Amino acid sequence: MFSNRSHNFIMLKHHTILASVLAFSFALTVPAARADSAVSADPRVKGLEVERSENNLFVSFSLDLSSVKVKSDREVAIFPVISLGDSAVTLPKVVAAGHNRYIQNERKNRLAPGDMLVRPGSTVDYSAVVAYRPWMETAVVSLAEDWCGCGFSLLESSTAELARLDLREKVFAPMWAYVSPRVEARKERSAKGSAYIDFKVNRTEIEPSYRRNPQELAAIRDTIDVIKNDPDARIEEITITGYASPEGPFANNERLAKGRTEALASYVRGLYSFPSSVLRTASVAEDWDGLIRYVEGSDLADREAILTLIAGTDLAPDAREWKLKKEFPEQYRFLLDNVYPGLRHSDYTVAYVISSFADPAKIAEVMRHNPRKLSLHEMYLLAQTLPSDSPEFREVFEVAVRLYPDDPVANLNAAITALSFDDLDNAARFAAKAGDSAEAVYTRGLLAAKQGDYSKAADLLARARDLGLASQADDALAQLRAMGRIK
């Protein structure tokens, strides 16, 4: 009864899913072979719309019956059919009846509820609702005709396809723009600490068992031993810088700082057989910077005046200390008793180089036991071997950003990973520190889309495209347009 019709396709909105039938088929929803053989839709059907609510499916269109010829005592029933496989639902009919049959139908009320009685040659605005069923998600909308009054049979009736539905919820699924971190030619690391060695008054000799010295010296040894005994590490330099507190004559403090620093250096030399070039020393006669830092964070009375005095460079250290004691005696006594002891310290830094790793299995082992030995690039190599939707994949990038909290690439990749798991809070936190690269701008555009700020998303994605990330940005913009989020 009907010629072969085109397969029109429905692009649906997100919640109330409105289907607009297009003039031609798209390979997006059917195989390319169907798209290539597409012809125009049934010319009698105009403006087909299919709309789904939570429980119902609504179908509407305009049906032109100007070409339908029916004898006076005959009729034809034309009606939509929703079908998929063995499942089918018929919608109310449009019954076009000849003159005599029209009168008979009117008098005897032969039509079923919802059916429409019309005369041939008219144009009908059709609308119907049917209970939505899950199989309708990708069903076919067809137009059937019954000339004999035999009813509809899925196997025997002749139908013409009008549209193929795609009522699946459209999910924003952009491409991710991970960035491979740069390879570190030398993986330089350092371990730092401060030792508070107790010396007897005005002396520079270290007594290992004196007061808290056993614990302080043990901390230095432990720091060095951990690195020295690591087969993947090589110590290149140990620096010890000694500080004295500001009370008393500057010249004496300078002597104490130098002497005590050399004493600690000699102690370390006696424990290890490092080349002489490895161990370096420096000293600071009076730790005014440490005193300034303490006062800045304190609630001392006259704090600003004290800061102005101790941070000034117009007075020599001895004159500065004398003026502090004279003008602020109460605060000076407090500082002398509670702060100055902490200004007598020895800071040490162990600089070392870590071996590079290329084997993902080795990288995974190091990650489990000591991830600080890994570079960002090595962690990225490990991530490439893991499923992108796995907790292990996510953990790699989260560890990376914890170890390198200020690195833009670490933050960018962590933001992308958080986005892929719909963790928008962490994605926003990481994206804010991801820099201004095309990938960072693109990722902030994806975040804006996920947050529902589609105008901002469109602006950022367009900017990312202009910065050189055209393929990913255009794909994301096309998805947002297809979902009706942007124009």
C-alpha positions as CSV (number, residue, x, y, z in Angstrom):
1,M,0.0,0.0,0.0
2,F,2.9,2.4,0.8
3,S,6.3,3.0,-0.8
4,N,9.5,2.6,1.1
5,R,9.8,5.7,3.4
6,S,12.7,7.5,5.0
7,H,13.9,6.9,8.5
8,N,13.8,10.2,10.3
9,F,15.5,10.6,13.6
10,I,14.7,12.2,16.9
11,M,17.0,14.4,18.8
12,L,15.7,14.6,22.4
13,K,16.0,17.1,25.1
14,H,17.2,16.2,28.6
15,H,14.2,15.9,30.9
16,T,11.0,16.5,28.9
17,I,12.4,14.8,25.8
18,L,11.1,16.5,22.7
19,A,11.6,14.7,19.5
20,S,11.8,16.7,16.3
21,V,11.7,14.7,13.1
22,L,14.4,15.8,10.7
23,A,14.1,15.8,6.9
24,F,16.9,13.4,6.4
25,S,18.5,10.5,8.3
26,F,21.7,10.8,10.3
27,A,24.4,8.2,10.6
28,L,24.5,9.1,14.3
29,T,21.4,7.0,14.9
30,V,21.4,4.4,12.2
31,P,24.0,2.6,10.2
32,A,25.6,4.7,7.4
33,A,24.0,2.5,4.7
34,R,20.5,3.6,5.8
35,A,21.6,7.2,5.8
36,D,22.9,6.9,2.3
37,S,19.6,5.6,1.0
38,A,17.3,8.1,2.8
39,V,14.4,9.6,0.9
40,S,11.8,12.1,1.9
41,A,9.2,11.2,4.6
42,D,5.6,10.5,4.0
43,P,4.4,13.8,2.4
44,R,1.0,13.5,4.1
45,V,2.6,13.8,7.6
46,K,3.8,17.3,8.6
47,G,5.4,18.5,11.9
48,L,5.6,15.1,13.6
49,E,6.5,15.6,17.3
50,V,7.0,12.9,19.9
51,E,7.3,14.0,23.5
52,R,7.9,11.9,26.5
53,S,6.9,12.6,30.1
54,E,7.7,10.3,33.0
55,N,4.7,8.0,32.3
56,N,3.4,8.9,28.9
57,L,4.3,9.3,25.2
58,F,2.7,12.1,23.3
59,V,2.4,12.0,19.5
60,S,1.2,14.9,17.3
61,F,1.3,15.8,13.6
62,S,-0.7,17.2,10.8
63,L,-2.2,14.6,8.4
64,D,-3.1,15.7,4.9
65,L,-5.8,13.5,3.4
66,S,-6.2,15.4,0.2
67,S,-4.9,12.5,-1.8
68,V,-7.1,9.9,-0.1
69,K,-10.0,8.7,-2.4
70,V,-12.8,6.6,-0.7
71,K,-16.0,5.4,-2.2
72,S,-19.3,6.5,-0.7
73,D,-19.9,3.3,1.3
74,R,-16.3,2.7,2.3
75,E,-13.8,4.0,4.8
76,V,-10.1,3.8,5.6
77,A,-8.5,3.9,9.1
78,I,-5.2,5.6,9.3
79,F,-3.3,5.4,12.6
80,P,0.2,5.6,14.1
81,V,1.9,2.5,15.4
82,I,4.8,2.5,17.9
83,S,6.7,-0.7,17.6
84,L,10.0,-2.4,18.4
85,G,10.6,-6.1,17.6
86,D,7.6,-8.1,18.7
87,S,6.2,-5.2,20.8
88,A,3.7,-2.8,19.2
89,V,1.1,-0.3,20.4
90,T,-1.5,1.3,18.0
91,L,-2.8,4.8,18.7
92,P,-6.3,6.1,18.0
93,K,-7.4,6.1,14.4
94,V,-8.3,8.8,11.9
95,V,-11.2,7.3,10.0
96,A,-11.7,8.8,6.6
97,A,-15.2,7.7,5.4
98,G,-17.1,8.2,2.1
99,H,-20.4,10.1,2.2
100,N,-22.7,7.2,3.1
101,R,-20.3,5.5,5.5
102,Y,-19.6,8.9,7.2
103,I,-23.4,9.3,7.9
104,Q,-23.7,5.7,9.2
105,N,-20.8,6.2,11.5
106,E,-22.2,9.4,12.9
107,R,-25.6,7.8,13.5
108,K,-24.5,4.6,15.0
109,N,-21.4,5.9,16.8
110,R,-19.3,3.0,15.6
111,L,-15.9,4.6,16.5
112,A,-13.8,3.5,19.4
113,P,-13.0,6.2,22.1
114,G,-10.3,8.5,20.8
115,D,-10.9,7.8,17.1
116,M,-11.6,10.7,14.7
117,L,-14.2,10.6,12.0
118,V,-13.3,12.8,9.0
119,R,-14.1,13.2,5.3
120,P,-11.5,12.4,2.7
121,G,-9.7,15.5,1.4
122,S,-9.4,17.2,4.7
123,T,-6.4,18.0,6.8
124,V,-6.4,16.7,10.4
125,D,-4.4,18.0,13.4
126,Y,-3.7,14.7,15.1
127,S,-2.6,14.2,18.8
128,A,-2.7,11.2,21.0
129,V,-1.2,9.9,24.2
130,V,-0.2,6.4,25.2
131,A,1.4,4.9,28.3
132,Y,5.1,4.9,28.0
133,R,6.9,1.6,28.2
134,P,10.7,1.1,28.4
135,W,10.9,-0.6,25.1
136,M,9.6,2.5,23.4
137,E,13.0,4.2,24.1
138,T,14.3,3.3,20.6
139,A,11.0,2.3,19.0
140,V,9.8,3.1,15.4
141,V,6.9,5.4,14.7
142,S,5.0,4.2,11.6
143,L,1.7,5.0,9.9
144,A,-0.6,2.1,9.2
145,E,-3.8,2.0,7.0
146,D,-6.7,-0.4,7.3
147,W,-9.0,-0.5,4.3
148,C,-10.8,-3.7,5.1
149,G,-11.7,-3.2,8.7
150,C,-9.5,-6.2,9.6
151,G,-7.6,-4.4,12.4
152,F,-3.8,-4.2,12.8
153,S,-1.4,-7.1,12.8
154,L,2.3,-6.5,13.4
155,L,3.1,-9.2,10.9
156,E,0.5,-8.7,8.3
157,S,-0.3,-5.0,8.2
158,S,1.4,-2.6,5.8
159,T,3.1,0.3,7.5
160,A,5.3,3.2,6.5
161,E,8.1,4.3,8.9
162,L,7.9,8.0,9.9
163,A,10.6,8.2,12.5
164,R,12.9,6.2,14.7
165,L,12.9,7.4,18.3
166,D,15.9,7.9,20.5
167,L,14.3,8.7,23.9
168,R,17.4,7.9,25.8
169,E,18.5,10.5,28.2
170,K,21.3,12.5,26.5
171,V,24.4,12.5,28.7
172,F,27.2,15.1,28.2
173,A,30.2,12.9,27.4
174,P,33.0,15.1,26.3
175,M,36.5,14.1,25.4
176,W,39.1,14.6,28.2
177,A,42.2,16.7,27.5
178,Y,44.8,15.2,29.8
179,V,48.3,16.6,29.5
180,S,51.5,14.5,29.7
181,P,53.8,16.1,32.2
182,R,57.3,16.9,31.2
183,V,60.1,14.4,31.7
184,E,62.5,15.3,34.5
185,A,66.0,15.0,33.2
186,R,67.2,14.8,36.9
187,K,64.8,14.0,39.7
188,E,66.3,16.3,42.3
189,R,64.8,16.0,45.8
190,S,65.7,17.3,49.2
191,A,64.9,16.5,52.8
192,K,65.0,19.3,55.4
193,G,64.8,19.6,59.1
194,S,65.8,21.8,62.1
195,A,67.9,20.5,65.0
196,Y,67.9,22.1,68.4
197,I,71.2,21.0,69.8
198,D,71.8,22.0,73.4
199,F,75.2,23.5,74.1
200,K,76.5,24.5,77.5
201,V,76.7,28.3,78.0
202,N,79.1,30.0,75.7
203,R,80.5,26.7,74.5
204,T,80.6,25.1,71.0
205,E,81.3,21.5,71.8
206,I,78.6,19.0,71.2
207,E,77.9,16.6,74.0
208,P,75.7,13.8,72.4
209,S,74.1,12.8,75.8
210,Y,73.5,16.3,77.0
211,R,69.8,17.2,77.7
212,R,67.7,16.6,74.5
213,N,70.7,16.1,72.2
214,P,70.2,12.3,71.8
215,Q,66.8,12.9,70.2
216,E,67.9,15.8,68.0
217,L,71.0,14.0,66.8
218,A,69.0,10.9,66.1
219,A,66.6,12.9,63.9
220,I,69.5,14.1,61.8
221,R,71.0,10.6,61.4
222,D,67.6,9.2,60.5
223,T,67.1,11.7,57.8
224,I,70.5,10.9,56.2
225,D,70.2,7.2,56.7
226,V,66.8,6.9,55.0
227,I,68.2,8.5,51.8
228,K,71.7,6.9,52.0
229,N,70.2,3.4,52.3
230,D,67.7,3.8,49.5
231,P,69.1,2.0,46.4
232,D,67.2,4.4,44.2
233,A,68.7,7.6,45.7
234,R,72.1,9.2,45.7
235,I,73.1,12.0,48.1
236,E,74.7,14.9,46.4
237,E,74.9,17.6,49.1
238,I,74.3,18.1,52.8
239,T,74.1,21.7,54.0
240,I,74.1,22.7,57.7
241,T,73.2,26.3,58.6
242,G,73.6,27.3,62.3
243,Y,71.7,30.1,64.0
244,A,72.2,32.0,67.2
245,S,69.6,34.1,69.0
246,P,69.9,37.9,69.2
247,E,70.7,38.4,72.9
248,G,74.2,39.4,73.9
249,P,77.0,40.9,71.8
250,F,76.9,40.2,68.1
251,A,80.5,39.2,67.9
252,N,80.1,36.5,70.5
253,N,76.9,35.3,68.8
254,E,78.8,35.1,65.5
255,R,81.5,33.0,67.1
256,L,78.9,30.7,68.7
257,A,76.9,30.2,65.4
258,K,80.0,29.4,63.4
259,G,81.6,27.2,66.1
260,R,78.4,25.2,66.8
261,T,77.7,24.7,63.1
262,E,81.2,23.3,62.6
263,A,80.8,21.1,65.6
264,L,77.6,19.6,64.1
265,A,79.3,19.2,60.7
266,S,82.2,17.4,62.4
267,Y,79.7,15.1,64.1
268,V,78.2,14.2,60.8
269,R,81.6,13.7,59.1
270,G,82.5,11.3,61.9
271,L,79.5,9.1,61.1
272,Y,79.7,8.9,57.3
273,S,82.4,8.6,54.7
274,F,81.1,11.3,52.4
275,P,83.5,13.1,50.1
276,S,84.5,16.5,51.5
277,S,82.6,18.3,48.8
278,V,79.3,16.8,49.9
279,L,79.1,18.6,53.3
280,R,78.7,22.3,53.3
281,T,78.2,24.7,56.2
282,A,76.9,28.3,56.8
283,S,76.0,30.3,59.8
284,V,73.8,33.2,60.8
285,A,75.0,35.1,63.9
286,E,71.5,36.3,65.1
287,D,68.2,34.9,63.8
288,W,66.4,38.2,63.5
289,D,64.2,36.8,60.7
290,G,62.9,34.1,62.9
291,L,62.1,36.7,65.6
292,I,60.3,38.8,63.1
293,R,58.2,35.8,61.9
294,Y,57.2,35.1,65.5
295,V,56.2,38.6,66.4
296,E,54.2,39.0,63.1
297,G,52.0,36.0,64.2
298,S,51.8,37.0,67.8
299,D,49.4,39.2,69.8
300,L,52.1,40.9,71.8
301,A,51.3,44.4,73.1
302,D,52.9,47.1,70.9
303,R,53.4,44.4,68.3
304,E,53.6,46.9,65.4
305,A,56.1,49.1,67.2
306,I,58.3,46.1,68.0
307,L,58.2,45.0,64.4
308,T,59.2,48.4,63.2
309,L,62.2,48.2,65.5
310,I,63.4,44.7,64.9
311,A,62.9,44.8,61.2
312,G,64.7,48.1,60.8
313,T,68.2,48.1,59.2
314,D,69.3,51.6,60.4
315,L,70.6,50.2,63.8
316,A,73.4,47.8,64.3
317,P,72.3,44.4,65.8
318,D,73.6,45.3,69.3
319,A,72.0,48.7,69.3
320,R,68.7,47.1,68.1
321,E,68.7,44.5,70.8
322,W,69.6,47.1,73.5
323,K,66.7,49.4,72.3
324,L,64.3,46.4,72.3
325,K,65.2,45.6,75.9
326,K,65.0,49.3,77.0
327,E,61.7,50.3,75.3
328,F,59.8,47.1,75.7
329,P,61.2,45.4,78.8
330,E,58.1,43.2,79.5
331,Q,57.9,41.9,76.0
332,Y,61.7,41.5,75.8
333,R,61.6,39.3,78.9
334,F,58.8,37.2,77.4
335,L,60.7,36.8,74.1
336,L,64.0,36.0,75.9
337,D,62.4,33.2,77.9
338,N,59.9,31.7,75.4
339,V,61.1,32.6,71.9
340,Y,64.9,33.0,71.9
341,P,65.7,29.4,72.7
342,G,63.9,28.3,69.5
343,L,66.1,30.8,67.5
344,R,69.2,28.7,68.4
345,H,68.9,26.0,65.9
346,S,70.7,24.2,63.1
347,D,68.8,23.8,59.8
348,Y,70.0,20.9,57.6
349,T,69.1,20.0,54.0
350,V,70.0,16.7,52.3
351,A,69.9,17.2,48.6
352,Y,69.7,14.0,46.6
353,V,68.9,12.5,43.1
354,I,66.3,9.7,42.5
355,S,66.6,7.2,39.8
356,S,64.1,7.4,36.9
357,F,61.5,4.6,36.3
358,A,59.9,3.5,33.0
359,D,58.4,0.1,33.8
360,P,54.8,0.6,35.0
361,A,55.1,-2.4,37.3
362,K,58.1,-0.8,39.1
363,I,56.3,2.6,39.2
364,A,53.3,0.9,40.8
365,E,55.5,-0.7,43.4
366,V,57.2,2.6,44.2
367,M,53.8,4.3,44.3
368,R,52.7,1.9,47.0
369,H,55.7,2.3,49.2
370,N,57.1,5.8,48.6
371,P,55.3,7.9,45.9
372,R,57.5,10.9,46.7
373,K,60.2,9.2,44.6
374,L,58.1,9.5,41.5
375,S,57.9,12.3,39.0
376,L,54.6,13.5,37.6
377,H,55.5,12.0,34.3
378,E,56.2,8.6,35.8
379,M,52.8,8.6,37.6
380,Y,51.2,9.6,34.3
381,L,52.8,6.6,32.6
382,L,51.3,4.4,35.3
383,A,47.8,5.9,34.8
384,Q,47.9,5.1,31.1
385,T,48.0,1.4,32.0
386,L,44.9,1.5,34.2
387,P,41.2,1.6,33.3
388,S,40.1,5.3,33.3
389,D,37.0,4.5,35.3
390,S,38.8,2.6,38.0
391,P,39.6,3.8,41.6
392,E,43.2,3.1,40.9
393,F,43.3,5.5,38.0
394,R,41.8,8.2,40.0
395,E,44.1,7.6,42.9
396,V,47.2,8.1,40.7
397,F,46.2,11.7,39.8
398,E,45.1,12.5,43.4
399,V,48.4,11.4,44.8
400,A,50.2,13.4,42.1
401,V,48.4,16.6,43.0
402,R,49.0,16.0,46.7
403,L,52.7,15.7,46.0
404,Y,52.8,18.6,43.6
405,P,50.1,20.9,44.9
406,D,51.2,23.9,42.9
407,D,52.0,22.3,39.6
408,P,49.5,23.4,36.9
409,V,49.7,20.1,35.0
410,A,49.1,18.0,38.2
411,N,46.1,20.2,39.0
412,L,44.8,20.0,35.4
413,N,44.9,16.2,35.3
414,A,43.4,15.9,38.8
415,A,40.6,18.3,37.7
416,I,39.8,16.2,34.6
417,T,39.8,13.0,36.7
418,A,37.5,14.5,39.3
419,L,35.2,15.6,36.4
420,S,35.1,12.2,34.9
421,F,33.9,10.9,38.3
422,D,31.4,13.8,38.6
423,D,33.2,15.1,41.6
424,L,32.5,18.8,40.8
425,D,33.8,20.3,44.1
426,N,37.3,18.8,43.7
427,A,37.2,19.5,40.0
428,A,36.6,23.2,40.7
429,R,39.4,23.3,43.3
430,F,41.9,21.7,41.0
431,A,40.9,23.6,37.9
432,A,41.5,26.9,39.7
433,K,45.2,26.1,39.9
434,A,45.5,24.5,36.4
435,G,47.0,27.5,34.6
436,D,45.8,29.1,31.4
437,S,46.7,26.6,28.8
438,A,44.1,25.6,26.1
439,E,43.5,22.3,28.0
440,A,43.0,24.2,31.3
441,V,40.5,26.6,29.7
442,Y,38.7,23.7,28.0
443,T,38.5,21.8,31.3
444,R,37.0,24.8,33.0
445,G,34.5,25.0,30.2
446,L,33.5,21.3,30.8
447,L,33.2,22.1,34.5
448,A,30.9,25.0,33.8
449,A,28.7,22.7,31.6
450,K,28.6,20.1,34.3
451,Q,27.6,22.8,36.8
452,G,24.8,24.0,34.5
453,D,26.3,27.3,33.6
454,Y,26.0,26.8,29.8
455,S,26.7,30.4,28.8
456,K,30.0,30.3,30.6
457,A,30.7,26.9,29.2
458,A,30.2,28.0,25.7
459,D,32.5,31.0,26.1
460,L,35.3,28.9,27.6
461,L,35.0,26.2,25.1
462,A,35.1,28.7,22.2
463,R,38.2,30.2,23.8
464,A,39.8,26.8,24.1
465,R,39.1,26.2,20.4
466,D,40.7,29.5,19.5
467,L,43.7,28.5,21.6
468,G,44.2,25.4,19.5
469,L,42.0,22.7,21.1
470,A,39.5,22.7,18.2
471,S,38.6,19.0,18.0
472,Q,37.7,18.5,21.6
473,A,36.0,22.0,22.0
474,D,33.9,21.6,18.9
475,D,32.8,18.2,20.0
476,A,31.7,19.5,23.4
477,L,29.9,22.4,21.8
478,A,28.1,20.1,19.4
479,Q,26.9,17.9,22.3
480,L,25.6,20.9,24.2
481,R,23.7,22.1,21.1
482,A,22.2,18.7,20.5
483,M,21.0,18.6,24.1
484,G,19.4,22.1,23.6
485,R,21.7,23.7,26.2
486,I,23.2,26.3,23.9
487,K,22.3,27.7,20.5
